[in-house]
Amino acid sequence: MEPIVLNQERDASMKKLMSNTDYLLENRKTEAAQRFAALSALFDPVTLRQFDACGMAAGWHCWEVGAGGPTLVRMIAERVGYAGHVLATDIDDSWMKEAASQNVEVRNHDVARDPPPGELFDLVHARLVLVHVPERERAFRNMISTLKPGGWLVIEDADPALQPLSCIDAYGPEQELANRIRRGFRTLLSNRGADLSFGRKLPRMFRGIGMADIAAEAYFPITLPECTPLEIATIKMIRNDLLINGIATDDEIGQHLENVRTGALDLSQPPMISVRGRKPH
């Protein structure tokens, strides 16, 4: 019976390690800037298409929730012009401070736990934010509360449960290793409060709150150049978590990073579901 007791103790210890409620992909990590740049290159065209569909124009007041890096904030600021205004918020604003300008305000803010900004917006946008927020229903209501009548809400979030693999064509050991590490990454996220099937729920949430003109689409990147720097930055950010939780050894992580760098893998990202809706007048 001794080995069983030891296994139970080990499992309990592992569960405690993997139940850390801190955000896994913290902005303060040095690789965050590289990750923000890769995410922006990968997803900004999709996001800008949503803004076009909403009719974003000069003079609009916009709230960018969980902005992370400065790139998209600058694009929004350019579109709304100096007659408009952009509020860019994050729980850690260190990487987006350089976006602050005449028509851009940068603010530390927790969308779920802090009171909503005391102003109304023509458009509120959050990308890859609510999936990580345990109090996502409260965050959603907070964003809705700041919309002008007729204002637009755009939320874009991942749904890793729809497509959980790093390599969808797992034909060899390199691909199997990538998929094992991705599965471990998903477990780490889930144990920190992420909802891995959240993206698909967004249309229902928009209908439930009474939004009008709801539209949704999914974007599923496969083998795009931007997937490589995103994977490298992400793995470097979570390397210690992978090691501590026994998901991969140091040699396996090093081999996976080499496989990524040499182009041996056809990397994919989980589907991102983009939903827009307008607050009724």
PyMOL commands that set and color helices and strands:
alter all, ss='L'
color gray80, all
select helices_A, chain A and resi 2-17+32-54+71-80+97-99+130-132+136-145+173-190+199-208+227-244+250-261
alter helices_A, ss='H'
color red, helices_A
select strands_A, chain A and resi 61-65+85-90+104-108+121-127+147-158+212-219+272-278
alter strands_A, ss='S'
color yellow, strands_A
deselect
rebuild
show_as cartoon
